[in-house]
Amino acid sequence: MTLASLWLPIVLSAVFVFIASAIINMFLRFWHTPDYRKFANEDEIRAAIRAGNPAPGKYSIPWCGPPDAMKDPAMKEKFIQGPVGILMLRASGEVNMGVYLLQWFLFCVLVSLVAALIALVLPARANPHFVFHATALAALLGYAFGLLQNAIWWGFPWKSAFKYILDGIAYAIITGLTFVWLWPAT
């Protein structure tokens, strides 16, 4: 069996996951909308950030530089006083959802491609359980496990991470079922 023989399940599983994510994010607004909060003084915070004219990127507050700076009593006090966080800034301007959606779809194709590469160890006419097991677990790694790292290191709220992990489980199941459905018979 070759990777080319799996092009259809690769593309269709990406399409199905893309559709499932659209349903989750557009029609089940109760699921992820509460994960995002608004500052009570948003306008003042925006003005303060604009005054510093930061470039798009990832910012740490408080910023402490090299690890030795954590020993400085003044730095320790900044962490105690708070706030403590990571702030991501994008370029200013209108949000272009088309770019984000294209990137998301390409990521879905990449996850399905990696699942297919892992499943290449299986023969044609493989047991559907093995096909599902290999492709769904590979997709699960791609769609869900990175969120654990974000929660551990970047302060992504655990409740939000678990909701996105549940989304990832659904996407993995969709991927696995698509590969089972379209697995080559010869």
N, C-alpha and C positions, 0 to 999 in steps of 0.2 A: 504494500500500500504506500502511496505517496501523499505528500502534503497537498498536491494539486487535486487529489481525489476528495479532499475534505473542504474544498473552497465553498461549497454551498452551505454546509453547517456553520462554517466560520462566519460567513456574511449574514446568514439568516439569524443565527443566535445573537449577533451584534444588533441587528435590526430589532429583534424581539426584546432584548434588554433595553434598548433605546426607547421603545414604545412603553415598556413597563415603567421605566424611570420617569417618562413624561406623565403617565397616569398618576404615579405616586406624588410627583412634585406639582402637578397642575390641578389635579382633581381631588387629591387627598390632602388639602392644605393644612388640616389639623395635625398632620403627622410631623412635619419639619418646621412649620412656621413658628411654633413656640420656642424653637432652639435659638432664635435670633432675638436679641434684646436691643432696646433703644436707650441711649443715655438720656437722663432727665435734662441735661444741659448740652444737648447735641450741638447746638449752634455755637456755643462757646468752645467746645472741644474742637469742632471743625475749624473755627477761626484760629485757635492756638496752633493747630497742626499746619494750617496754611501759612501762618506767620513764619514758621521754620522752613518753609519751602522744601519739604523732603521729596526725594525722588521715589518712584515706585519701588517697593521692596518690603523686607521683613524687618521690623524694629522691635527692640526689647526695651521694656521700661520696668525698673530702672536698668540702664545699660551700664555694665561693670567692666567690660574689656577682658583682660586676661584673668584666669582663675584666681590668681593671687589677690586680685582686687576684692574678692569676697571676704577677705580677712580684715579689710579696712573697717574700723568702727563706723565711719560715716556711711559707707556702703551698706553695712548691716542695718543701720538705722533707716536707710531708704527702703529696704525690703520690709522692715517692720512697719513703717508708716504706710506703705503702699501708695498707689496701686502697683501690682506686679502683673505683668502680662506681655503678650506678644501681639503686635499690631501689624497687620498686613495692609499695605497700601497699593492700590492699582493706579494706573495713569488716570488723570482727570479726564472727563468727557462723558458723553452718552455711553450707556452700557450697550454693547453690541452682542446680543444673545446669540446671533448666528455664529460668531467665532467660538463662543463657549460650547454651543451645541455641536459644532463640527469637531472640536477637540474631544468632547465627550464621546461622540460616535467613533472617532479614530481610536480612542482608548478602548472602547467596547470591542472593536475589531482586533486590537492588539491582545486583549485578554483571551478572546476566542482563538486567535492564532496560536498563542502559547498553549492553550488547552489542547488544540489539535496537535501541536508538536509533541506534547507529553503523551497523547493518545496514540501516536504513531507506533508505539511499542506493541499495540494490540493488533491482532490480525483482522483481515476482512472477515465478516461473519462472526465477530467477537460476541461473546455473551453481552446482551444489553446492560446487564448489571455492571459489568466491568467498564463498558463505554461510559455509562452514566457516572460511575465512581471516579474514573480518571478525569473526565472533562469537568464535572461539577466541582470536584475538589480543587482542580487547577484554577477554575474561575473564582472559586471562593477566596483563594489566596489573593487574586488580583483585585477583586471587588471589596473585600472586607478587612483583611488583616492589617493593612496600612493604617487603618483608623485606630487600631490599638496603639501603634507607635505615636500617632498624633495626640492621643489622650495621655500617654505616659510622659512624653517630652515637651509638648507644646501647650498643654493646658486645655486642649479640646475637651469640653465637658463629657464625662463618662456617659451620662444619659443620652446625649446626642450621638456619641460614638456607637452606643449599642443600637440605637435606632437605625443608623446608617449600616451597621453590621447586619441587622435584620434585612435591610434592603439588599445588601450584598448576598445574603443567603438566598433570597428570592431570585436574584440575577443568576446565581450559580445553578440553581435548580432549572431555570429557564434554559441556560446554556447546556446543561447536561441532557435535558429532555430533547432539545433540538438535535444534539449530536446522536442520541439514540434513534430518533426518528429518521435521520438522514444518513446513518452510518452505511458505508458502501457494503453491498452484499457480495461483491466478488473481490 
